[in-house]
């Protein structure tokens, strides 16, 4: 009996020493919205995991390898896939949505984000956080309004204006005389009685989306201007999203607020200034008090009432730039380029960082100056000249120069008192680690029990021999 009991205990100890570990599980969530916005879960999205033989290069994709498993997100956007194979690399991919969409980004604790649709883990997975793998995509919808008149005047909406969206392979030529090459159409609509329009374009367009507004045939209206928050106005009736190098042209961009203006009348012109009285030879002409700042001699006359616009951003140009609200932007009027001149307008940027300066005087040169809290690191002047970090000069006549997209980028310093380190999330303990520790503890107890049993038996045998 003693031999059988000892044998049974040894066999039990051997069985318990066989490693039994839980299958590691990859998991995460999918959200509908801009990157970082976790307010709207995205149910019904398919997530796949592949056993890749080598690391992936986002620019030159290698074979994914065999499929390990798939999962469909539930009502909370949650998904999970058991990683039941030993792989060199585990490639997590979110499949395309049937609706028009744009991929906004992805994040992972211990995985490597390759692009907004892919996360990669290197094997083995032991000791790594496998939860918290998140994806963001956004339902694409362009929208805006159309008005009668000139830019900024939104008092008269226009109904029945054709709005089209195209997938372009090359940027639109801003020259109105050049042919308008748009690419394949991916959406069309008309404005309603309030001038509102929206288009759900076909997804997957790269690198450019082009939106056009067109009047009905025979209409006396003509395109008088356009505005967009994150699109580029390339012609009075054309707005363009993306750039020639962008694989995700809509990522992180505001798709609303695309506005067009049409008019049937030329803009008002300022009255012709009175001619100076004849001067005797050698006598310099002096302006009369009601003439204001004199224009440069020989300069063609142009109208006042023009609007100069632009935006102010925080950070360098790119996807991480943020609009700056409350920045003062001032417009100066001068007769020659060596002087700043007199101030004729000052405004503050709105919540989107946009400013609008109305020209009220005829000048030889107009200088735009931004006064942010920080250093201007870059400026953009499509129709003017950047004369230092925070000043843009536009010469007369204004009709011959682009007046929009006069942008500034600002680097703001954060003081130590304002800065706080981002809270670090504690990596959750993996279930398989807890199970492994429990088994190790049990095996250790069994081994100690066997040793104790053997010591007791040995002692009894010695005592029996003495007897």
C-alpha positions as CSV (number, residue, x, y, z in Angstrom):
1,X,0.0,0.0,0.0
2,X,2.8,2.3,0.8
3,X,4.4,1.7,-2.7
4,X,1.1,2.2,-4.4
5,X,0.5,5.5,-2.5
6,X,3.9,6.7,-3.3
7,X,3.6,5.8,-7.0
8,X,0.2,7.6,-7.3
9,X,1.6,10.7,-5.7
10,X,4.6,10.8,-8.1
11,X,2.4,10.3,-11.2
12,X,0.1,13.1,-10.0
13,X,3.1,15.3,-9.5
14,X,4.3,14.6,-13.0
15,X,0.9,15.3,-14.5
16,X,0.7,18.6,-12.7
17,X,4.1,19.5,-13.9
18,X,3.0,19.4,-17.5
19,X,2.6,23.1,-18.5
20,X,-1.0,24.2,-19.1
21,X,-1.3,27.8,-20.3
22,X,-4.4,29.8,-21.4
23,X,-4.5,30.9,-25.1
24,X,-3.5,34.6,-25.4
25,X,-6.3,36.7,-26.7
26,X,-5.9,39.9,-28.8
27,X,-8.7,42.5,-28.2
28,X,-9.8,46.1,-28.6
29,X,-12.5,48.4,-29.8
30,X,-13.5,50.4,-33.0
31,X,-15.0,53.9,-32.9
32,X,-16.8,56.1,-35.4
33,X,-15.2,59.6,-35.3
34,X,-12.0,61.5,-35.4
35,X,-8.9,59.9,-33.8
36,X,-9.1,59.8,-30.0
37,X,-12.9,60.3,-29.9
38,X,-14.4,57.3,-28.1
39,X,-17.9,58.6,-27.7
40,X,-19.4,56.6,-30.6
41,X,-18.7,52.8,-30.9
42,X,-18.8,51.2,-34.3
43,X,-20.6,47.9,-34.3
44,X,-20.5,45.4,-37.2
45,X,-16.9,46.0,-38.2
46,X,-14.8,43.0,-39.1
47,X,-11.3,42.5,-37.5
48,X,-8.9,39.8,-38.9
49,X,-5.7,38.5,-37.4
50,X,-3.0,36.9,-39.6
51,X,0.1,34.8,-38.8
52,X,2.7,36.8,-40.7
53,X,6.2,35.2,-41.5
54,X,7.9,38.6,-41.4
55,X,7.5,42.2,-40.3
56,X,5.3,44.4,-42.5
57,X,6.6,47.5,-44.3
58,X,3.6,49.9,-44.7
59,X,5.0,51.2,-48.0
60,X,5.7,47.7,-49.5
61,X,3.3,45.2,-48.0
62,X,4.4,41.6,-47.7
63,X,2.2,38.5,-47.6
64,X,-0.1,38.5,-44.6
65,X,0.3,34.7,-43.9
66,X,-2.5,32.3,-42.9
67,X,-5.6,33.7,-41.2
68,X,-5.7,33.0,-37.4
69,X,-9.2,34.3,-36.7
70,X,-11.8,37.0,-37.2
71,X,-14.2,38.9,-35.0
72,X,-17.1,41.3,-35.6
73,X,-17.5,44.2,-33.2
74,X,-20.5,44.2,-30.9
75,X,-22.8,47.0,-29.9
76,X,-20.0,48.6,-27.8
77,X,-17.4,48.3,-30.6
78,X,-15.6,45.5,-28.8
79,X,-13.7,42.6,-30.5
80,X,-11.4,39.8,-29.5
81,X,-9.5,37.1,-31.4
82,X,-7.6,34.1,-29.7
83,X,-4.0,34.0,-30.9
84,X,-3.9,30.1,-30.9
85,X,-0.8,29.8,-33.1
86,X,2.8,30.5,-32.6
87,X,3.8,33.2,-35.1
88,X,6.7,35.4,-35.9
89,X,4.3,38.4,-36.2
90,X,0.6,38.8,-35.6
91,X,-1.0,41.3,-38.0
92,X,-4.4,42.8,-37.0
93,X,-6.3,44.4,-39.8
94,X,-9.7,46.1,-39.8
95,X,-11.7,45.5,-43.0
96,X,-13.3,48.2,-45.1
97,X,-16.8,49.4,-44.2
98,X,-19.5,49.2,-46.8
99,X,-20.4,52.9,-46.1
100,X,-18.3,55.9,-47.4
101,X,-15.6,56.3,-44.8
102,X,-12.1,57.5,-44.0
103,X,-9.6,55.8,-41.7
104,X,-8.7,58.2,-38.9
105,X,-6.1,56.3,-36.9
106,X,-5.2,53.4,-34.6
107,X,-3.6,52.9,-31.2
108,X,-2.1,50.0,-29.3
109,X,-0.3,49.6,-25.9
110,X,2.3,47.0,-27.0
111,X,1.6,46.6,-30.7
112,X,3.0,48.6,-33.5
113,X,0.6,50.8,-35.5
114,X,1.6,50.4,-39.2
115,X,-1.2,52.6,-40.6
116,X,-4.8,53.5,-39.6
117,X,-6.0,50.0,-40.5
118,X,-3.2,47.8,-39.3
119,X,-1.5,46.9,-35.9
120,X,1.4,44.5,-35.7
121,X,2.6,42.4,-32.7
122,X,6.0,40.5,-32.8
123,X,5.9,37.0,-31.3
124,X,6.0,35.6,-28.8
125,X,3.1,37.4,-27.0
126,X,4.1,36.4,-23.5
127,X,4.5,39.4,-21.2
128,X,2.8,41.8,-23.6
129,X,-0.4,43.8,-23.2
130,X,-2.8,42.3,-25.8
131,X,-5.8,44.5,-24.9
132,X,-6.6,48.1,-25.9
133,X,-6.0,47.8,-29.7
134,X,-8.2,50.5,-31.1
135,X,-9.2,51.7,-34.5
136,X,-11.1,54.9,-35.6
137,X,-12.9,55.4,-38.9
138,X,-15.4,58.1,-39.9
139,X,-18.4,58.1,-42.1
140,X,-17.6,60.5,-44.9
141,X,-20.0,63.3,-45.7
142,X,-19.2,66.6,-47.4
143,X,-21.6,69.4,-46.7
144,X,-22.1,73.2,-47.0
145,X,-24.3,75.9,-48.4
146,X,-24.6,78.2,-51.4
147,X,-25.5,81.9,-51.3
148,X,-26.2,84.7,-53.7
149,X,-23.9,87.6,-53.5
150,X,-20.2,87.8,-52.5
151,X,-18.2,86.0,-49.8
152,X,-19.3,86.5,-46.2
153,X,-22.8,87.6,-47.3
154,X,-25.1,84.7,-46.3
155,X,-28.4,86.5,-46.4
156,X,-29.7,85.0,-49.6
157,X,-29.5,81.2,-50.0
158,X,-29.5,79.7,-53.5
159,X,-31.5,76.5,-54.3
160,X,-31.0,74.2,-57.3
161,X,-27.3,74.6,-57.6
162,X,-25.5,71.4,-58.8
163,X,-22.8,70.1,-56.4
164,X,-20.6,67.3,-57.6
165,X,-17.7,65.4,-56.0
166,X,-14.9,63.8,-58.1
167,X,-11.9,61.6,-57.4
168,X,-8.9,63.3,-58.9
169,X,-5.4,62.0,-59.5
170,X,-3.9,65.4,-60.0
171,X,-4.5,68.8,-58.4
172,X,-6.9,71.2,-60.1
173,X,-5.2,74.0,-62.1
174,X,-6.1,77.3,-60.3
175,X,-6.0,79.2,-63.6
176,X,-9.6,79.9,-64.7
177,X,-8.5,79.8,-68.4
178,X,-7.1,76.2,-68.0
179,X,-9.3,73.2,-68.7
180,X,-11.0,71.8,-65.6
181,X,-9.8,68.2,-65.2
182,X,-11.9,66.7,-62.4
183,X,-11.5,62.9,-62.5
184,X,-14.2,60.2,-61.9
185,X,-17.5,61.4,-60.3
186,X,-18.2,59.9,-56.9
187,X,-21.2,61.9,-55.8
188,X,-23.8,64.5,-56.9
189,X,-26.6,66.5,-55.3
190,X,-28.5,69.9,-55.5
191,X,-28.9,72.6,-52.9
192,X,-32.3,72.7,-51.1
193,X,-34.3,75.9,-50.5
194,X,-32.0,76.9,-47.6
195,X,-29.0,76.5,-49.9
196,X,-27.8,73.4,-48.0
197,X,-26.2,70.4,-49.6
198,X,-24.5,67.2,-48.6
199,X,-22.8,64.4,-50.4
200,X,-21.8,60.9,-49.2
201,X,-19.0,60.2,-51.7
202,X,-17.7,56.8,-52.7
203,X,-14.9,55.9,-50.3
204,X,-11.4,55.0,-51.1
205,X,-10.6,57.9,-53.3
206,X,-6.9,58.8,-53.3
207,X,-5.1,61.2,-53.4
208,X,-7.7,64.0,-54.0
209,X,-11.4,64.8,-53.7
210,X,-12.6,67.8,-55.8
211,X,-16.0,69.5,-55.1
212,X,-17.5,71.7,-57.7
213,X,-20.6,74.0,-57.7
214,X,-22.3,74.7,-61.0
215,X,-25.2,76.9,-62.0
216,X,-28.0,75.7,-64.2
217,X,-27.6,76.2,-68.0
218,X,-28.8,79.6,-69.0
219,X,-28.6,81.2,-65.6
220,X,-27.1,84.8,-65.5
221,X,-25.2,84.0,-62.3
222,X,-21.5,83.6,-62.1
223,X,-19.1,82.1,-59.5
224,X,-18.2,84.8,-57.0
225,X,-16.1,82.9,-54.4
226,X,-15.9,80.0,-52.1
227,X,-14.7,79.1,-48.6
228,X,-13.8,75.9,-46.8
229,X,-12.5,75.0,-43.3
230,X,-10.0,72.3,-44.2
231,X,-10.4,72.2,-48.0
232,X,-8.4,74.3,-50.5
233,X,-10.3,76.8,-52.6
234,X,-8.6,76.6,-56.0
235,X,-11.2,78.4,-58.1
236,X,-14.3,80.4,-57.2
237,X,-16.5,77.3,-57.7
238,X,-13.9,74.5,-56.9
239,X,-12.8,73.2,-53.4
240,X,-10.2,70.5,-53.2
241,X,-9.3,68.1,-50.4
242,X,-6.1,66.2,-50.0
243,X,-2.7,66.5,-51.7
244,X,-0.7,64.5,-54.3
245,X,1.3,62.6,-51.6
246,X,-1.6,61.8,-49.3
247,X,-2.9,58.2,-49.1
248,X,-5.7,59.2,-46.7
249,X,-6.9,62.6,-48.1
250,X,-9.7,63.2,-45.5
251,X,-7.9,62.0,-42.4
252,X,-8.5,64.5,-39.5
253,X,-10.1,67.1,-41.8
254,X,-13.4,69.0,-41.2
255,X,-15.7,68.1,-44.1
256,X,-18.5,70.6,-43.3
257,X,-18.7,74.3,-43.9
258,X,-17.9,74.2,-47.7
259,X,-19.6,77.4,-49.0
260,X,-20.0,78.9,-52.5
261,X,-21.2,82.3,-53.6
262,X,-22.8,83.2,-57.0
263,X,-23.8,86.7,-58.2
264,X,-25.5,88.4,-61.1
265,X,-23.8,91.8,-60.5
266,X,-20.3,93.1,-60.3
267,X,-19.1,94.2,-56.9
268,X,-19.5,97.9,-56.0
269,X,-16.5,100.1,-56.9
270,X,-15.3,103.0,-54.9
271,X,-15.8,106.5,-56.4
272,X,-13.0,107.9,-58.5
273,X,-10.9,110.2,-56.3
274,X,-10.8,113.9,-57.3
275,X,-7.9,115.0,-59.4
276,X,-5.3,117.1,-57.8
277,X,-5.2,120.8,-58.7
278,X,-2.5,121.8,-61.3
279,X,0.8,122.4,-59.7
280,X,3.5,124.9,-60.7
281,X,6.7,123.4,-62.1
282,X,8.8,122.0,-59.3
283,X,6.0,122.1,-56.7
284,X,5.2,118.7,-55.1
285,X,1.6,117.6,-55.2
286,X,0.1,117.2,-51.8
287,X,-3.1,115.1,-51.2
288,X,-6.3,116.9,-50.1
289,X,-7.6,116.0,-46.7
290,X,-10.4,113.8,-48.1
291,X,-8.2,111.7,-50.3
292,X,-6.6,109.5,-47.7
293,X,-3.4,107.7,-48.4
294,X,-2.4,108.3,-52.0
295,X,-1.9,105.3,-54.2
296,X,1.5,104.6,-55.9
297,X,1.8,106.8,-59.0
298,X,0.7,105.0,-62.2
299,X,-1.2,102.4,-60.2
300,X,-4.5,101.2,-61.7
301,X,-7.5,101.9,-59.6
302,X,-9.2,99.1,-57.7
303,X,-12.3,98.8,-55.5
304,X,-12.5,98.8,-51.7
305,X,-14.7,96.3,-49.9
306,X,-12.4,93.4,-50.8
307,X,-12.0,90.8,-48.1
308,X,-8.6,89.3,-47.1
309,X,-8.8,86.0,-45.2
310,X,-6.6,83.4,-43.7
311,X,-6.2,81.2,-40.6
312,X,-3.8,80.9,-37.6
313,X,-2.7,77.5,-36.4
314,X,-0.8,76.2,-33.4
315,X,2.0,73.9,-34.3
316,X,3.8,73.1,-37.5
317,X,1.9,72.6,-40.8
318,X,0.5,69.1,-41.0
319,X,-2.1,66.7,-39.4
320,X,-1.2,67.9,-35.9
321,X,-1.9,71.6,-36.4
322,X,-4.7,73.1,-34.3
323,X,-6.7,76.3,-35.0
324,X,-6.0,79.2,-32.7
325,X,-8.9,81.2,-31.4
326,X,-8.6,84.8,-30.2
327,X,-5.5,85.8,-32.1
328,X,-5.4,89.5,-33.2
329,X,-4.7,90.1,-36.9
330,X,-4.3,93.7,-38.1
331,X,-4.3,95.2,-41.6
332,X,-2.1,98.2,-42.4
333,X,-2.2,100.5,-45.4
334,X,0.9,102.2,-46.9
335,X,2.0,104.1,-50.0
336,X,5.3,102.3,-50.4
337,X,6.8,98.9,-49.4
338,X,9.3,100.4,-47.0
339,X,6.6,101.5,-44.5
340,X,4.0,99.5,-42.5
341,X,1.6,102.4,-42.8
342,X,-1.7,103.1,-40.9
343,X,-4.0,100.5,-39.4
344,X,-7.3,100.2,-41.3
345,X,-8.7,97.0,-39.7
346,X,-8.2,94.6,-36.8
347,X,-10.0,91.4,-36.0
348,X,-9.7,88.3,-33.8
349,X,-9.6,84.7,-35.1
350,X,-12.8,82.6,-34.5
351,X,-13.0,79.0,-33.1
352,X,-11.6,77.7,-36.4
353,X,-8.7,80.1,-36.4
354,X,-10.2,82.1,-39.3
355,X,-9.9,85.8,-39.7
356,X,-11.5,88.2,-42.3
357,X,-10.1,91.7,-42.9
358,X,-12.3,94.1,-44.9
359,X,-10.4,96.6,-47.1
360,X,-11.8,100.1,-46.5
361,X,-9.1,102.3,-48.1
362,X,-7.3,102.4,-51.4
363,X,-3.6,101.8,-50.7
364,X,-0.4,101.0,-52.5
365,X,0.5,98.1,-50.2
366,X,-1.5,96.1,-47.6
367,X,0.3,94.5,-44.8
368,X,-1.2,91.7,-42.7
369,X,0.3,91.3,-39.2
370,X,-0.5,88.5,-36.7
371,X,-0.1,89.0,-33.0
372,X,-0.2,85.5,-31.4
373,X,1.0,84.4,-27.9
374,X,4.1,82.6,-29.2
375,X,6.5,82.7,-32.2
376,X,5.3,82.5,-35.8
377,X,7.3,79.7,-37.3
378,X,5.8,79.8,-40.8
379,X,3.5,81.9,-43.0
380,X,1.7,81.3,-46.3
381,X,0.9,84.0,-48.8
382,X,-0.5,82.8,-52.1
383,X,-0.9,86.3,-53.5
384,X,1.6,88.3,-51.5
385,X,5.1,88.4,-50.0
386,X,6.2,87.2,-46.6
387,X,8.4,89.9,-45.2
388,X,9.1,88.4,-41.9
389,X,7.7,85.7,-39.6
390,X,4.4,87.4,-38.8
391,X,3.8,89.9,-41.7
392,X,2.4,89.4,-45.2
393,X,2.5,92.2,-47.8
394,X,0.1,92.3,-50.7
395,X,0.6,95.0,-53.4
396,X,-2.1,96.8,-55.3
397,X,-4.2,96.2,-57.3
398,X,-5.9,93.5,-55.2
399,X,-7.8,92.1,-58.2
400,X,-4.6,90.7,-59.5
401,X,-3.7,88.8,-56.3
402,X,-5.1,85.9,-54.3
403,X,-6.6,87.3,-51.1
404,X,-7.4,84.0,-49.2
405,X,-5.4,81.4,-47.4
406,X,-3.0,83.9,-45.8
407,X,-2.1,81.6,-43.0
408,X,0.2,81.7,-40.0
409,X,1.6,78.8,-37.9
410,X,2.6,79.5,-34.3
411,X,4.8,77.7,-31.8
412,X,3.5,78.3,-28.3
413,X,5.7,77.6,-25.3
414,X,4.2,75.6,-22.5
415,X,5.6,76.7,-19.0
416,X,6.4,74.0,-16.5
417,X,3.5,75.1,-14.3
418,X,1.1,74.5,-17.2
419,X,2.5,71.1,-18.2
420,X,1.4,67.9,-16.5
421,X,2.6,64.5,-17.5
422,X,0.0,62.4,-19.2
423,X,-1.4,59.7,-16.9
424,X,0.0,56.3,-17.6
425,X,-2.4,53.4,-17.8
426,X,-1.4,50.4,-15.8
427,X,-1.1,47.4,-18.0
428,X,-3.7,44.9,-17.1
429,X,-2.5,41.5,-15.9
430,X,-3.0,38.8,-18.5
431,X,-5.3,35.9,-17.5
432,X,-2.8,33.3,-18.7
433,X,-0.2,34.7,-16.4
434,X,-2.4,34.3,-13.4
435,X,-3.3,30.7,-14.3
436,X,0.4,29.8,-14.8
437,X,1.3,31.2,-11.4
438,X,-1.5,29.1,-9.8
439,X,-0.2,25.9,-11.4
440,X,3.4,26.7,-10.3
441,X,2.2,27.1,-6.8
442,X,0.3,23.7,-6.9
443,X,3.2,21.9,-8.4
444,X,5.5,23.3,-5.7
445,X,3.1,22.1,-2.9
446,X,2.9,18.6,-4.5
447,X,6.7,18.3,-4.7
448,X,7.1,19.4,-1.1
449,X,4.5,16.8,-0.1
450,X,6.3,14.1,-2.0
451,X,9.6,15.0,-0.3
452,X,8.0,15.1,3.1
453,X,6.4,11.7,2.4
454,X,9.7,10.2,1.3
455,X,11.4,11.5,4.4
456,X,8.7,10.1,6.7
457,X,9.0,6.7,4.9
458,X,12.7,6.7,5.2
459,X,12.5,7.5,8.9
460,X,10.0,4.7,9.5
461,X,12.3,2.3,7.7
462,X,15.2,3.3,9.8
463,X,13.2,2.8,13.0
464,X,12.0,-0.5,11.8
465,X,15.6,-1.7,11.1
466,X,16.6,-0.8,14.6
467,X,13.9,-2.9,16.1
